[in-house]
Amino acid sequence: MKVATSIVIGNHALPDLAAIAVEQAMKKAGISIANSVLLLLSSEFASAPQAAIRAAAKTANCIKVMGCSATGIFTEDDWVVDAPAAAAMVFGDDVALQLPSPYSQGQPILTLSAPNAINSTWLNNGNTRFGGVSGDAIGHGPFSVWQNAKGDVTGYVEGVFKGVKVATKASHGLQLLTQPQKIEQIEGYDILALGSQKPLNSLQKAWKTHSKSDEPVPLHMIMAVYADSPETISNGNYYQTNLISHDDDNDSVTLAHSLKAGTYLSWGLRNPLVAEADLTLVTHQLLQELDNKADFGLLFSCLGRGPYFYGGVDRDLKVLTTQLPNMPLIGFYGNGEIASIAGSNQLLPYSAVLSLFSSSTI
């Protein structure tokens, strides 16, 4: 299979970085013409990426160049979040990244979106999606994403992979602090009664039991995990949302999303050790789907889960390079991750979405 990556880091956001990344990737793949390119640029390119996109297309000898800008980008060889950089994955022979067509119905769709372009109309239009949200500095702009070697003003682009089978799964990386409890009373975004307890009391008790201290609950590290049944939460096919605040007067908790009474909810803690172990498990599960052979991979990780989360080392990337040595891999740290959860495409916070591809099982 003719697939390879390269990442090039520089001092300035110059088009040459993209050209060199594509050139080096093509050399590794053993091709002189690419049939398609996935190009990722650091946020330093976000305001004016077109010259870099053109340079990549010219070097690849093709116009099928898809990608986005992001705060941080990576390949299997390196990651960067604080310097101008370009990363490219090139495709040759029978493997290609192309626009969806009537003939690609049913195939999972790679989706890259600017934050301001996310909406339920296209997110859940009957297609299974995976991907991420561009994390450039301002979160919007005509060149946050691009396809066919030019910026796309709709704010999102999509493609399907020809010649491979894909397996995708989201890694939430959460340690559940409580058993699922039914939401008995809710007003708007405020949970007023959770099982037989007040929501804030439930959360504080769970945190104290976990931390074995009287320290305040770190709301930025807590997620509300919810689903229609306790079993769905237990098997990991749950939804999640952030906590916004709490009210000490009535012991309510305010969430970022409005839920319905009757929904089951658990409190989850963002935990680096659990996250690393969860991605390891997800990797094994995806490999089983592909008969234990992956030819290349894509990883879409939250900026809040990358090296900042792991103390300066991207443990997620380390998991993949250890489990799948020498496998071409590309991805970025973004403002949200897209994956299908329980049959519905979701915009996920603080997660990692891994997609593995293989030609051996077609």
Protein Blocks (a to p, Z undefined) as FASTA:
>chain_A
ZZdddddddfbdcfklmmmmmmmmmmmnopabdfbdcddddfklmmommlmmmmmmmmno
pabdcddddfbdcdfkbccfkbccddddddehjbccddddfklgoiacdddddfklgcfk
lmmnopaceddddfbfnopajklpccehiacfkopacdddehiacdddddekpacfbdcd
ddfbdghjacfbgcjbcfklmmmmmmmmmnopabdcdfklpccdddfbfklmmnopacdd
ddfbdcfklopacdfbdcdehiacddddddfklmmmmmmmmmmmmmmmnoopafbdcddd
dfklmmmlnoopafklmmmmmmmghiacdddddfbdcddeehiacddehiacdddddfkl
ZZ
